[in-house]
Amino acid sequence: MTHSSVAWQYHTQTKYAPETLGQGQDIDWDHPPAQFKHYPGAPQTPLLPYHPLEKLRNEEDAAQRLNDPDSPLSLPRLSRLLYFTNGITAIARSAEGEHFFRAAPSAGALYPTELYLLVRRHLDLADGVYNYNVRNHALIEVYPKGLGPSGDELFERLSAACLNHRAVRDADAALVATAVYWRSAWRYGPRAFRRCMLDTGHVLGNLDLAVPRQGLCTFAVGGCVDDEVADLLAIPHGQEGVIGVFPLHSHDAFERVRRGTAALASSPLKLEDARGEDPLRRLHEATCIRREDLAAIRAAAGVDAGADYKISQKHEFRAGVKLSPSGADLAADLEHTILRRRSTRQLSGEGLTLRELSDVMAFAYRPDLVSPEDALPRYFDSGMLETFVVVHDVQGMEPGVYYLAPRQLELRLVKHGVFRGETHHIALGQDLARDAACVMFHTADLTSALERYGNRAYRYLHLDAGHIGQRVNLAAIRLGLGVSGIGGFFDDAVNQLLDVPERELCVYITCLGRPG
Ligand SMILES: Cc1cc2nc3c(=O)[nH]c(=O)nc-3n(C[C@H](O)[C@H](O)[C@H](O)COP(=O)(O)O)c2cc1C
């Protein structure tokens, strides 16, 4: 698959360029999308009684009344897991009303990500499918009593939809992440698909870190028959996309659950066979896996498994700077870090120490150096991503463009220079990118990625970049630094600055520095 794929077409159509910026759709400011899903009249199981913040708990001894307060999947643990993954951590009140900020950042604070919990054999939750209602910190039953799939039938269907993935087969609980496209598309138009995936990647970054801290383990199952999972969740096809399935097991199952296939290719689709006018909807359809194509997808996966993914050798790198992290586990105080995390609105222009940069980079790119094995991130296929760091002001480093060699944890020089003006321009004139101490560019060779996973690669790239971005965020916040993702940028200008060919695209940008 080459440039003549739906993903390439979408990417090209949704590039920002100085000549066309602002020519997109009009935003209907009077009718913003609903931030939460509504299930009128549906029964709710409140998680508030077990809220991790003491001041929010409304029943002192609620846990005492549970049938099974100490089980691995007890309501208090689920409450903490969901809260630190995607719960409300701040409320802004204004004349327009209340605005809720979450554990994970979101482009434009539009929060397209939804989480669903599927359970069976739980002593305090009826078998079935629940939507995590972020607003009320509650689980809402998606189906009217007795009408939805439940018990073994529910998990057999989930497992079948996940191609009998070993981590899903015998699970008694699973989370499913989805993205409600319109929430983001309302503001960002077709480019919202990128942001929905990036946003959800951030949520998954939280989930991944929170899971072991609740005595659980999981696996990121990205290869599933989308429509079958969507049917189980009773979500509108095409409007709310299934992102991944995350079976929840007791930590004891770690060795059994840790292996497996995280990502599968989408159904083969020729560009000329893609239907629909709306680029976002077309891309969504093109990234799906359909049951009738499973044999072809599996065969392709078998062939690919042995092949080494080629990272392009485009630069004759000059001497690099070895990063030397302190070895501190920046997740040690995760819950407090998530509670304190906000995207930095203004950076000061001051520099970072090399140790600070090293710690952040190690947490994001070499977690094996600083985290226990059961706390390592589960990406879909982060090996497809590369990282460039444009250094404005880091102690002991010449300003310039660097390429990260992750295995060596080394930043290798691409070119010297002070590029504050260039990063400012690239980020649509946002001062954050000028005043950062360094700007990280997450890039990928899209053509190679598409050869591996078909159009679905476009999802994985953005999800994993968001996931890495969240690790950068949390590491930075833990160290008292300033940090913000940048989802709006002039795509082609990034290639010029980094000296990378067109087939390599910028997936995401993160600015790191000192708060202003
Ligand atoms: C994918 C993504 C893209 C973002 N892009 C920008 C951006 O271009 N400029 C900016 O100032 N903030 C950006 N942000 C930060 C959001 O504005 C911020 O997350 C949101 O307002 C919620 O606030 P909080 O992160 O402090 O909770 C981005 C966040 C994400 C996850």
The ligand as a MOL file (V3000), in Angstrom:
LIG
                    3D

  0  0  0     0  0            999 V3000
M  V30 BEGIN CTAB
M  V30 COUNTS 31 33 0 0 0
M  V30 BEGIN ATOM
M  V30 1 C -3.8800 15.8280 21.3030 0
M  V30 2 C -3.7900 17.1250 22.0510 0
M  V30 3 C -3.5190 18.2920 21.3780 0
M  V30 4 C -3.4120 19.5010 22.0670 0
M  V30 5 N -3.0850 20.6240 21.3800 0
M  V30 6 C -2.9120 21.7910 22.0520 0
M  V30 7 C -2.4790 22.9480 21.3720 0
M  V30 8 O -2.2550 22.9250 20.1580 0
M  V30 9 N -2.3030 24.0830 22.1050 0
M  V30 10 C -2.5340 24.1280 23.4600 0
M  V30 11 O -2.3520 25.1820 24.0770 0
M  V30 12 N -2.9600 23.0280 24.1250 0
M  V30 13 C -3.1440 21.8670 23.4570 0
M  V30 14 N -3.5410 20.7430 24.1330 0
M  V30 15 C -3.8720 20.8240 25.5650 0
M  V30 16 C -5.3830 20.9730 25.7600 0
M  V30 17 O -5.7860 22.2680 25.4230 0
M  V30 18 C -5.7470 20.6340 27.2040 0
M  V30 19 O -5.4870 19.2850 27.4170 0
M  V30 20 C -7.1940 20.8930 27.5310 0
M  V30 21 O -7.4860 22.2520 27.5010 0
M  V30 22 C -7.5370 20.3470 28.9080 0
M  V30 23 O -6.7530 20.9400 29.8950 0
M  V30 24 P -5.7520 20.1460 30.8230 0
M  V30 25 O -4.8310 19.3640 29.9550 0
M  V30 26 O -5.0450 21.1940 31.6120 0
M  V30 27 O -6.5420 19.2210 31.6840 0
M  V30 28 C -3.6310 19.5350 23.4710 0
M  V30 29 C -3.9080 18.3520 24.1450 0
M  V30 30 C -3.9720 17.1550 23.4480 0
M  V30 31 C -4.2400 15.8890 24.1980 0
M  V30 END ATOM
M  V30 BEGIN BOND
M  V30 1 1 1 2
M  V30 2 1 2 3
M  V30 3 2 2 30
M  V30 4 2 3 4
M  V30 5 1 4 5
M  V30 6 1 4 28
M  V30 7 2 5 6
M  V30 8 1 6 7
M  V30 9 1 6 13
M  V30 10 2 7 8
M  V30 11 1 7 9
M  V30 12 1 9 10
M  V30 13 2 10 11
M  V30 14 1 10 12
M  V30 15 2 12 13
M  V30 16 1 13 14
M  V30 17 1 14 15
M  V30 18 1 14 28
M  V30 19 1 15 16
M  V30 20 1 16 17
M  V30 21 1 16 18
M  V30 22 1 18 19
M  V30 23 1 18 20
M  V30 24 1 20 21
M  V30 25 1 20 22
M  V30 26 1 22 23
M  V30 27 1 23 24
M  V30 28 2 24 25
M  V30 29 1 24 26
M  V30 30 1 24 27
M  V30 31 2 28 29
M  V30 32 1 29 30
M  V30 33 1 30 31
M  V30 END BOND
M  V30 END CTAB
M  END
